[in-house]
């Protein structure tokens, strides 16, 4: 389970958290970051 903070339309925290999968199922706004590292040896 990965809990994420739920935000409103203005990116203000609502004080609620939910599991990442449920947030995506319901289409709720949340903060998340992804980092991709790529070089000549490894591509992730």
C-alpha positions in Angstrom: 0.0 0.0 0.0 1.3 3.4 -1.0 -0.5 6.3 0.7 -0.5 9.6 -1.1 -1.8 13.0 0.0 -5.0 14.2 -1.8 -5.0 17.8 -3.0 -7.8 20.1 -4.3 -8.0 21.8 -7.7 -5.5 24.5 -6.5 -2.9 22.0 -5.2 -3.8 22.6 -1.6 -3.6 19.6 0.7 -7.1 18.4 1.8 -5.8 16.6 4.9 -6.9 13.2 3.4 -4.7 10.4 2.2 -5.6 7.4 0.1 -3.9 4.4 -1.5 -2.3 5.2 -4.9 -4.4 2.6 -6.8 -7.6 4.0 -5.4 -6.6 7.6 -6.1 -5.9 6.6 -9.8 -9.2 4.7 -10.0 -11.2 7.6 -8.7 -9.2 10.3 -10.6 -8.4 12.3 -7.5 -5.7 15.0 -7.6 -2.5 14.1 -5.9 1.2 15.0 -5.8 3.6 12.5 -7.3 7.0 12.6 -9.0 8.7 10.1 -11.3 12.5 10.1 -12.1 13.9 8.4 -15.1 17.6 7.8 -15.4 19.1 7.0 -18.8 22.7 6.6 -19.9 24.5 4.6 -22.6 24.7 1.5 -20.3 21.2 1.3 -18.8 17.8 2.6 -19.8 15.1 2.4 -17.2 
